């Protein structure tokens, strides 16, 4: 009888061990940030984080103020009827397809790509300074 119980209980025990191991790994991953705060290099990075966030927030808001008006009703409208906008775009009656500012929109979109390149360059410079 004990052998039968053990044999039939194996799937239950396997399932329970997997669940416990998974919960343990989640707890272990949650501990990592607390341990990393003990190291001085991480402290410096964490201290610089609010300034980086503020700069990113400023850059994003200025970009939206610069590019947003090019979208016309999508930017200024309180509520947007997306189905109507999509239909007009397909027919070529509206949206960005016939907008005179389409070229300026495209140039602004290319500036987004250049901004992301600038951000990557700044990040690589910060990593070099830390080393």
NORWOFEN-V970369 format. One record per backbone hydrogen bond with DSSP energy under -0.5 kcal/mol. NH is the residue of the N-H (numbers start at 1). CO is the residue of the C=O. If there is no record, write none. Layout:
nh = [NH NH]
co = [CO CO]
//
This chain:
nh = [5 6 7 8 9 10 13 14 15 16 17 18 19 20 21 22 23 24 25 26 27 28 29 30 31 32 33 35 36 37 38 39 43 44 45 46 47 48 49 50 52 53 54 55 56 57 58 59 60 61 62 63 64 65 66 67 68 70 71 72 74 75 76 77 82 85 86 87 88 89 90 91 92 93 94 97 102 105 106 107 108 109 110 111 112 113 114 115 116 117 118 119 120 121 122 123 124 125 126 127 128 129 130 131]
co = [1 2 3 4 5 6 9 10 11 12 13 14 15 16 17 18 19 20 21 22 23 24 25 26 27 28 29 31 32 33 35 36 39 40 41 42 43 44 45 46 48 49 50 51 52 53 54 55 56 57 58 59 60 61 62 63 64 67 68 69 71 72 72 73 80 81 82 83 84 85 86 87 88 88 88 94 99 101 102 103 104 105 106 107 108 109 110 111 112 113 114 115 116 117 118 119 120 121 122 123 124 125 126 127]
//
